[in-house]
Amino acid sequence: MRRDPSIYLPGDVFTEIFEIVRDSPTYGWPQQVLVLASVCRGWREVAVGTPTLWRYIVAPAYDIRFIALSLERSQQCPLVIEYHTKRPDHSVLYLLAKHSERWEHLSLCIPPSSYPLLSTIKGKVPLLKRLALQATTEDDPQPHQQLSGFEIAPALQYLNLRWFYPDLRQDSSTPWVRLTYLCCQSIELSRLHSLLANTPTLSTLHVSDVSHDWPYEQSKNEVLTQLKVLSIVDCDLWVIYSLLSRFSNLAELSILIFSDPGQANTGMTVILPHLYRLKIQINGIFPGLVNFLVFEALKLSELEFSGCHSLEDSDDEHEDRVEESAATGRSLLQFLWNFIQSSRCSLTSLVLHFEVDFPACEMAPLLKALPSLEHLDISVVHMECVPFRAMLPATTVFPKLRTLYLHIPSEAHSIEVVNDLIALATSSHILKVQLVDR
């Protein structure tokens, strides 16, 4: 007869093992708790007697009977709930709402017609720390509904809204005083500013696809001094400058552009005196690229830049594609040079990732303007894109440069370029060069 595998383990050690399995990203929960509980009688007793194993509730993957069982066995443990469906079971929502005082993490993706079922939770989410809301479309559109109940959430720290904000009711008299992280997708600028006015302790903000519905003058609001990290994805320049003007204490900034951001015409200078890390990704070129972003950042020391111009669907001749790629590379490099000059920064770390081909002479002016570099990371489509000869001697051009990473394809390279690389690597006793296959 097979022995009980838990017989030699103390109860507290066995419980700890269960909870480690629960937190492992390789396991799906709560299905795993059923697997563990079905191994043998000893395992079942431990599983049933450990309330924290039952606090994860995923609907509609499990029916209301299992959800009710999980709510019972979790006892008074804080709950982690995920409910994503276009056709929610109203009895499940009602059951979950009855336990709102135990909600700790909540992720909802439901249609607006179901919002009224959650109206009873107002003032009854004292433990709620993380909230993710996403609206779904309905086959039969219903009259507009607002989701109430989250106006008073004293412990809320994390809020993620996707296509949702117009449906979320707010009470400006009860701000989310502990909210530190906010993520918004597809939101109007006026609504975003209204939301920011309710988050005095916000330190991290991620926004994407923000549409500007205000004149720039009206979008100026009080400065949020607590915000340190800002990520902006695919927004107009109007929106970008409106946000940057509010966050004077930014330390980290990320801007990703996938389409023409237009022109801002703000007539003002943005100064970010505490910014030290910046990431810019530009997918494609657009009019005004070379001067599209200008602000002063004297303490900026780390810059990561990625640029590409998709030509996969181009029907042009090979020569035309080569010329277009070179023109794109020239524009991207010119933008970088202009930005660094206008920001008045002294970079110590620069990461460049290019998906376009261009002659090495295009990159030379940029690198020569960065004598303070200590770390340089370059990823290019051809080794010949890097101006090794213009970087010689390293002790003069880059007196502080210690590491150079080159991400290049495994292909044949001209002997001249290889010799230039060797000369660069041996021109400084503190410089370490590492080649990485891209």
C-alpha positions in Angstrom: 0.0 0.0 0.0 1.3 3.5 -1.0 2.3 5.6 2.0 0.8 9.0 2.6 3.5 11.4 1.1 2.8 14.0 3.8 3.3 11.7 6.8 6.8 12.8 7.5 6.3 16.5 7.1 5.3 18.8 10.0 2.0 20.6 9.4 3.5 24.1 9.2 6.1 23.0 6.7 3.5 21.3 4.6 1.3 24.4 4.6 4.3 26.5 3.5 5.0 24.1 0.6 1.4 24.5 -0.5 1.6 28.3 -0.4 4.8 28.3 -2.4 3.1 26.2 -5.1 0.2 28.6 -5.0 2.4 31.6 -5.7 4.4 29.8 -8.5 3.7 31.4 -11.9 3.9 28.0 -13.5 0.7 26.9 -11.9 -2.9 28.0 -12.5 -4.9 28.8 -9.4 -7.4 27.9 -8.1 -7.4 24.7 -10.2 -4.2 23.6 -8.5 -5.8 23.6 -5.0 -8.2 20.9 -6.2 -5.3 18.8 -7.6 -3.4 19.1 -4.3 -6.5 18.3 -2.3 -7.2 15.1 -4.3 -3.7 13.5 -3.8 -4.5 11.8 -0.5 -6.4 12.3 2.8 -3.5 14.1 4.5 -3.1 16.5 1.6 -6.9 17.2 1.6 -6.9 18.0 5.3 -4.1 20.5 4.9 -5.6 22.1 1.8 -9.1 22.4 3.3 -7.7 23.7 6.6 -5.5 26.4 5.0 -7.8 29.4 4.3 -5.2 31.3 2.2 -5.3 28.6 -0.5 -8.9 29.4 -1.2 -8.8 33.2 -1.5 -8.1 33.2 -5.2 -11.4 33.2 -7.2 -11.5 33.1 -11.0 -14.9 33.5 -12.6 -16.5 32.3 -14.9 -14.0 29.5 -15.1 -15.7 27.9 -12.1 -19.4 27.7 -11.4 -21.1 29.4 -8.5 -21.0 26.3 -6.3 -17.2 26.2 -6.3 -17.0 30.0 -5.9 -19.3 29.7 -2.8 -17.1 26.9 -1.5 -14.0 29.0 -1.9 -15.6 32.0 -0.1 -16.5 29.7 2.7 -13.1 27.9 3.0 -11.1 31.2 2.7 -12.8 32.3 6.0 -11.8 35.9 6.7 -8.7 36.0 4.3 -8.5 38.9 1.9 -9.8 37.9 -1.5 -8.1 38.0 -5.0 -10.9 38.0 -7.6 -10.8 38.0 -11.4 -14.0 38.1 -13.4 -13.6 38.6 -17.2 -16.7 37.8 -19.3 -19.0 39.4 -21.8 -22.0 37.6 -20.3 -21.6 37.6 -16.5 -23.7 35.5 -14.2 -25.6 38.0 -12.1 -25.9 35.6 -9.2 -22.1 35.3 -9.1 -21.6 39.1 -9.1 -24.2 39.4 -6.3 -22.4 36.7 -4.3 -19.0 38.3 -4.7 -20.5 41.7 -3.8 -21.7 40.3 -0.5 -18.0 39.7 0.4 -16.7 43.1 -0.8 -15.3 43.9 2.6 -12.7 41.2 2.0 -11.7 42.3 -1.5 -8.0 43.0 -1.7 -7.3 42.6 -5.5 -10.1 42.9 -8.0 -10.0 42.6 -11.8 -13.3 43.1 -13.6 -14.0 43.0 -17.3 -17.8 43.1 -17.6 -20.4 44.9 -19.7 -22.0 48.1 -18.5 -25.4 46.5 -18.0 -24.0 44.6 -15.0 -22.7 47.7 -13.2 -25.8 48.2 -11.0 -25.2 44.8 -9.4 -22.1 46.3 -7.7 -23.8 49.5 -6.4 -24.2 47.9 -3.0 -20.4 47.9 -2.3 -20.1 51.7 -1.8 -18.1 52.2 1.4 -17.6 48.5 1.8 -14.1 48.0 0.2 -11.8 48.8 3.1 -9.1 46.3 2.1 -9.1 47.0 -1.7 -5.5 47.7 -2.8 -5.5 46.7 -6.5 -8.3 47.4 -8.9 -8.4 46.7 -12.7 -11.4 47.7 -14.7 -12.1 47.1 -18.3 -15.4 47.6 -20.1 -16.7 45.1 -22.7 -19.0 45.6 -25.6 -22.5 44.2 -25.5 -24.4 42.5 -28.3 -27.5 44.5 -27.3 -26.3 48.0 -26.2 -28.0 49.1 -23.0 -28.6 52.7 -21.7 -25.4 54.3 -20.3 -24.6 53.1 -16.8 -22.1 54.3 -14.3 -20.1 52.0 -12.0 -20.4 53.3 -8.4 -19.0 51.8 -5.2 -15.3 52.5 -5.6 -15.5 56.2 -4.7 -14.5 55.4 -1.1 -11.5 53.0 -1.3 -9.2 54.1 1.5 -6.5 51.4 0.9 -6.5 51.6 -3.0 -2.9 51.7 -4.3 -3.1 50.4 -7.8 -5.7 51.3 -10.5 -5.8 50.1 -14.1 -8.5 51.5 -16.4 -9.0 50.3 -20.0 -11.7 52.0 -22.1 -13.5 52.5 -18.8 -13.1 55.9 -17.2 -16.4 57.5 -18.5 -18.2 54.8 -16.6 -16.4 55.2 -13.3 -18.1 57.5 -10.8 -15.9 59.6 -8.6 -16.3 61.6 -5.5 -13.8 64.4 -5.4 -14.4 64.9 -1.6 -12.9 61.5 -0.9 -9.6 61.3 -2.9 -7.7 58.0 -3.2 -5.1 59.2 -0.7 -2.9 56.0 -1.0 -3.0 55.5 -4.8 0.5 55.3 -6.1 0.0 53.6 -9.5 -2.4 54.5 -12.2 -2.7 53.1 -15.7 -5.2 54.5 -18.2 -5.9 53.4 -21.8 -8.1 55.2 -24.2 -9.2 58.3 -22.2 -9.8 61.9 -22.9 -7.3 64.4 -21.6 -9.9 66.4 -19.6 -11.0 63.2 -17.8 -7.4 62.2 -17.2 -6.7 65.6 -15.5 -9.9 65.2 -13.5 -8.7 61.8 -12.3 -5.3 63.1 -11.5 -6.8 65.7 -9.3 -8.2 62.9 -7.1 -4.8 61.2 -6.7 -2.5 63.4 -4.5 0.0 60.6 -3.7 0.4 59.2 -7.3 4.0 58.2 -8.0 3.7 56.1 -11.2 1.5 56.9 -14.2 1.1 54.9 -17.5 -1.2 56.3 -20.2 -1.9 55.3 -23.8 -4.1 56.6 -26.6 -5.1 59.8 -24.7 -7.2 62.1 -26.9 -7.0 65.9 -26.3 -10.4 67.5 -26.0 -9.1 70.8 -24.4 -7.2 73.8 -25.7 -3.7 73.6 -24.3 -4.3 76.6 -22.1 -7.1 74.9 -20.3 -5.2 71.7 -19.8 -2.7 73.4 -17.4 -3.4 72.2 -13.9 -1.6 72.1 -10.6 1.8 70.4 -10.5 1.8 66.9 -9.0 5.1 66.8 -7.1 4.9 63.1 -6.0 4.9 61.6 -9.5 8.3 60.1 -10.3 7.6 57.7 -13.2 5.7 58.5 -16.3 5.0 56.3 -19.4 3.3 57.7 -22.5 2.3 55.5 -25.4 1.0 56.7 -28.7 -0.3 60.1 -27.7 -0.3 63.5 -29.5 2.4 66.0 -28.7 -0.4 68.2 -27.3 -1.0 65.5 -24.6 2.7 64.8 -24.0 3.5 68.5 -23.3 0.3 68.9 -21.2 1.4 66.0 -18.9 5.1 67.0 -18.8 4.2 70.5 -17.7 2.5 69.0 -14.6 5.2 66.6 -13.4 8.2 68.7 -12.6 9.7 66.1 -10.3 9.8 63.3 -12.8 12.8 60.9 -12.4 11.9 58.4 -15.2 10.1 59.0 -18.4 9.2 56.7 -21.3 7.7 57.8 -24.6 6.6 55.4 -27.3 5.3 56.7 -30.6 3.6 54.5 -33.2 2.0 57.2 -35.3 2.3 60.8 -36.2 2.0 62.8 -32.9 1.2 66.0 -34.7 2.4 69.4 -33.5 2.0 70.9 -30.1 2.5 74.6 -30.7 2.5 75.2 -27.0 5.0 78.1 -27.0 6.4 77.1 -23.7 9.6 75.5 -22.4 9.3 72.3 -20.3 12.0 71.8 -17.6 12.4 68.5 -15.9 15.2 69.2 -13.3 15.1 65.7 -11.7 14.8 63.5 -14.7 17.7 61.0 -14.9 16.3 58.2 -17.1 14.6 58.5 -20.4 13.3 55.9 -22.9 12.1 56.9 -26.4 10.8 54.5 -29.0 9.8 55.7 -32.4 8.2 53.3 -34.9 8.1 55.1 -38.2 8.9 58.6 -39.4 6.6 61.6 -39.6 6.8 65.3 -40.5 8.7 67.3 -37.9 10.4 64.3 -36.4 13.9 65.9 -36.0 12.5 68.5 -33.5 9.3 66.8 -32.2 10.4 66.6 -28.6 12.2 69.4 -26.8 12.7 69.9 -23.0 15.5 70.8 -20.6 16.8 68.0 -18.4 20.2 68.8 -16.9 20.4 65.7 -14.7 19.5 63.3 -17.5 22.2 60.6 -17.5 20.6 57.4 -19.0 19.0 57.4 -22.4 17.5 54.4 -24.3 16.4 55.0 -27.8 14.8 52.6 -30.3 13.9 53.6 -33.9 12.6 51.7 -36.9 10.7 52.2 -40.2 8.7 49.2 -41.4 9.2 48.4 -45.0 8.0 44.9 -45.1 4.9 45.8 -47.2 6.8 48.1 -49.5 6.5 47.4 -53.3 9.4 49.8 -54.1 12.6 48.6 -55.8 15.5 47.6 -53.6 17.4 50.8 -54.3 14.4 52.9 -53.2 14.0 50.9 -50.0 17.7 51.3 -49.2 17.5 55.1 -49.7 14.3 55.3 -47.6 15.9 53.3 -44.8 19.0 55.6 -44.9 16.8 58.7 -44.8 14.9 57.2 -41.8 18.1 56.6 -40.0 19.4 60.0 -40.8 16.2 61.6 -39.4 16.2 59.5 -36.2 19.9 60.3 -35.5 19.3 64.0 -36.2 16.4 63.9 -33.7 18.6 62.4 -31.1 21.4 64.9 -31.7 18.9 67.9 -31.5 17.2 66.5 -28.4 20.5 66.0 -26.5 21.7 69.4 -27.4 18.4 71.1 -26.3 18.2 69.1 -23.1 21.7 70.2 -22.0 22.3 66.9 -20.4 25.5 64.9 -19.9 24.8 61.3 -20.6 26.7 58.5 -18.9 24.7 55.7 -20.4 23.3 55.4 -24.0 21.4 52.5 -25.5 20.7 52.7 -29.2 18.6 50.1 -31.1 18.1 50.7 -34.8 16.0 48.6 -37.2 17.1 50.7 -40.2 20.3 50.7 -42.3 22.4 53.9 -42.7 26.1 54.8 -43.4 28.4 55.1 -40.4 29.0 58.7 -41.0 25.4 59.5 -39.9 26.1 58.3 -36.4 29.5 59.9 -35.9 28.3 63.5 -35.0 26.0 62.1 -32.3 28.7 59.9 -30.6 31.3 62.7 -30.8 28.9 65.0 -28.8 28.9 62.6 -25.8 32.3 62.7 -24.1 30.8 61.9 -20.7 29.6 58.4 -21.7 30.6 55.5 -19.5 28.3 52.8 -21.0 27.4 52.5 -24.7 25.1 49.8 -26.1 24.5 49.8 -29.8 22.2 47.4 -31.8 22.3 47.8 -35.6 21.4 45.8 -38.7 24.9 45.9 -40.0 28.3 46.4 -38.3 29.1 48.9 -40.9 26.6 51.3 -39.4 28.9 52.0 -36.4 31.6 54.7 -37.0 34.5 53.0 -35.2 37.1 55.1 -36.9 35.5 58.3 -35.8 35.5 57.0 -32.3 39.3 56.7 -32.2 41.2 57.1 -30.0 38.7 56.1 -27.3 40.8 57.9 -24.6 40.2 61.2 -26.4 36.7 60.8 -27.8 35.3 58.8 -24.8 37.7 59.3 -21.9 35.2 57.8 -19.4 33.8 54.9 -21.6 34.2 51.6 -19.8 31.8 49.3 -21.6 30.7 49.0 -25.2 28.1 46.4 -26.2 27.6 45.7 -29.9 24.5 43.8 -31.0 25.2 42.8 -34.6 24.0 40.0 -36.9 26.2 37.0 -37.5 27.3 37.8 -41.0 30.5 38.6 -43.0 32.0 42.0 -42.3 34.6 44.0 -44.2 38.2 43.6 -43.0 38.4 47.4 -42.7 35.5 47.6 -40.2 36.9 44.7 -38.2 40.3 46.4 -38.0 38.7 49.6 -36.9 36.9 47.8 -34.2 40.1 46.2 -33.0 41.8 49.5 -33.0 39.0 51.0 -30.9 39.1 48.2 -28.4 42.8 48.5 -27.9 42.9 52.3 -27.8 41.8 52.5 -24.1 42.9 50.3 -21.2 39.6 50.8 -19.3 37.3 50.0 -22.3 35.8 46.5 -22.5 34.1 45.6 -25.8 31.5 42.8 -26.1 29.9 41.5 -29.3 26.4 40.1 -29.0 24.6 38.3 -31.7 21.2 40.0 -32.4 
